[in-house]
Amino acid sequence: MMVLRTLQRSPLHGYALAQQIKRSSKDLLQIEEGSLYPALQRMLKDGWLKAHWDVSPTGRRIRVYRITAAGARHLDKEVSSFERMLEGVRFVLDGNQSPERV
Amino acid sequence: MNFIPQIFQRRKIDRDVADEIESHIEEKAAEFVAQGMTSSAALLAARREFGNVALTAQQSREVWRWAPLEELLADLRYAARQYRRAPAFAAAAIATLALGIGANTAVFSVVNAVVLRPLPFPEADRLVSVASLDTRGGAPHPDQLSYPEFFALRRQNKVFEHIVCYRDTAMALSGAGEAVNIPAQIVSWDLLEALRVRPVAGRGFRPEEEAASEHVVILGYRLWQKKFAADPNIAGRTISLNREPYTVVGVAPRDFAFPFDNPAVQLWTTLAIDARSATQQAMTDQAGSRLLEAFGRLRPGVTIQRAKSQLDSVAAELAHQDPDSYGAVASTWITPAIDSVIGDTRRPVLILLGAVGLVLLIACANVANLLLARTAEREREFAVRASIGAGRARIVRQLFTESFSLAIAGSCAGVLLAIACVHAVARLAAGSIPRLEQASVDAPVLAFSIALAFLTTVLFSLAPAMRLARIELISPLKEAARGNAATGGRFCGALVVVQIALGLVLLSGAGLLASSFTHLLHRDVGFRTDGLLTFSVGMPTELTRGTAHLPFESRVLDRLRALPGVTSAAAAVPMPLAGHQIMMSFNIEERPSGPSNRPISDMALVTPEYFLTVGIPLQEGRLFTERDDGKSEPVLVVNRAFADKFFPGERVLGKRIDPGGTADDVRTGMREIVGVVGNARQDALGAAPDAIYYYAEKQLPWCCLQYAVRTSGSVPALQSSIHAVVAQIDPDAPVYKMHPMEEMLSQALSAPRFQTLLLGAFAAIALLLTAVGLYGVLAYAVLSRTREIGIRIALGANPSAVLRMVLRRAGILVVSGIAIGATGAAAGNRLIRTIVYADDMPQSLLLFTACVVLVIAATAAALIPARRAASVDPIRALRND
């Protein structure tokens, strides 16, 4: 979800993507950078991403990922369900304010 | 989903991931360098931050995998590598399996064609055979119908869409090249309708074409092609059959065979021919001429039981109206039509399938043995795989994959073998086993052999897999060398015992069939088959009425006798070995009984020289002479079996019986038995000779007799002169069914010969495989004990003691196998005895012979490894490690 959201803003290559996620989460999420790649492959396979080889401004050969329409749709679904879940968690944490009790 | 293109893109994907990870780490390292690290430290740090590079790469790759298939492919590749490394093992295993699966496939293709395949007509499961049930003479048995009976069943039918009668005949076709005699059927009009067969040209018969004045015929496809150049306008053409003009109304389709098991029949005509046939009374009106077969197509939803009860009520009513004619056949017999085609062959064919199944079991045991030995050798390899993380289940699965690839290879080779063999097998008994010639390796047969491949995989890899699952996989790594040959040896030993037991079952079964067959071959048929030739002549219809054929017949016989080398010639019907063609009941003067309780036996019509020509000896009284004609005293000659059966312990000469056969100018009533002759077999396979009585032809001038000629010269030369003789008398009379009697006998024995040869071949294969199995087990045991044997010899053991040691082991295996097998063999032989025609060999002798053969083969197989053990060089054996 994070990967998709990040890529929705702009297409990136693996390293940049890892840095971007780290930065945008304000270093709260310390993930092993390696674990990114199996996830990317899974999303490639499911057709949510597309990848192509490119050359970076620093002259390095990089593989740039961009989100597809299917990926965007999936992201929307994921985000809304995640938000619903968060809402649920908040209700539970806030105790009495759950809708049933009101 | 789209995993197939993905498989091909795999390399690219793998490379992409690897490049990408590499690039990631480099970029990170570059960043660390920019922060002031040295490049090597930066690379290390970058890798640390990244995590497990290899694992990440693998996990990324695995995303793309379709795991089960991929692993299977990997296993298969691995298996292929294994077998390339051990080609002798692979070849031995595949050859063994090919033999087993090939033999099974070939036999199954026979079973499929003969027993399983339905009749080739739409909704063939609704076709049933109809007969009357004859309660005379012991157990009720199906009997043919008479026309009045058939007409009654048809008129009052409520259960069939159609009910059709048919009977064998032959018609002489002239005016289309050389006169030929063509097997034909006389049928009721709705034959094609009942079978739902559309003619390829013209139409089927119409109901009004059963009238005596009609001359219509349907041609077989082959006849149409061969004799009428596939003339598309054949319908409506007039052709000459039995020298009468017949109108062709249609042509049957190419594969049409009716009767179901007789593709030779190429002409069908209506029962009109029988309505105008007879001398005194048309056959269609005779209650006593029980010559008709019948079949029907049940209406949808009607069961055989319901059909039977309806037909039974008709038969019972007939019996009530005319008890003399129908008293003994007051009920009916209905079976699925396919059963009447398969007849008695179902059991022998299934027994053969069972036998060949045993061969497969033996083959499996052999391969299991090979595999066990191989698994033991590969224990270290498995242990290494286990120690670097392969699960036990994974290793067992690998083993099964390897086995399965063996089985598939064996199965492919086996199918090729079966394709090569099946025609040879079919030729062995063509004609004596219905539909055998249709045997081929088709889709169901292929499915069967694939199923066999699965089954054999399970069977032969079960033992090695169990062993793998049981043993401690790590221990072989610690041990220096082969440690536990003992446990494997026990397993292999058990398999060999099973093989020996199964082999004994097959051997003794084959022995039983072979002894029965030799008995059939050598037993006295009661007449002399050598130098004897029989043939038939197609007579024009006008000569078949009354006594019109007699002058023709005596002219033929006179000319035959004048041929060089011919010692005598006669006419008769039916000839010996022709089967039970004419059964007629008779009344005994001393013990008269009502028409429906009279005794019945075979009968034949003969000319006076018949007994001399065929070689049947006179035992009492006299033979027929030329003076035994329509005007003299009515007489009969009987055979010894007849005298013993109906007049046991009495003097049969002078007894009088009345068979009631009638014809023009024939004195009916009691006939005196004037002679007793030896038993000539009517049926080559019967256990005991059949009772038969003979009429002098002139006292019952039924048409038409077959001819028998005895020559002291060459039989083939005689054949062409016979054609010339008949052509001189009447160029349009076809000569047919010309066979040396030796050939008739050989043909009559073809079914038992087929069974004997096949079972013999299976037993031979079984023996070979068992011997190879025993050899393999002993050889492996000797090999894995080379060191121990070397030490023994080094310590002073006598080589002959070593030899004895190995032979003792073989002896224990063989004796246990025989002990177990003897029980199975007894059961197997009880089963086989149900299909055996005649046997005179006691069970114990058979079993003993089979054991001796087995022991000889086993000794030969055991001697090779035993001698090798005895000649082990201690120095080399100890240096082996």
Interface residues (C-beta under 8 A of the other chain):
Chain A: H13 G14 Y15 A18 E32 E33 G34 S35 Y37 P38 L40 Q41 R42 L44 K45 A51 W53 T58 R60 R61 I62 R63
Chain B: I13 D16 V17 D19 E20 I21 S23 H24 E26 E27 K28 A30 E49 F50 G51 N52 V53 L55 T56 A57 Q59 S60 R61 E62 V63 W64
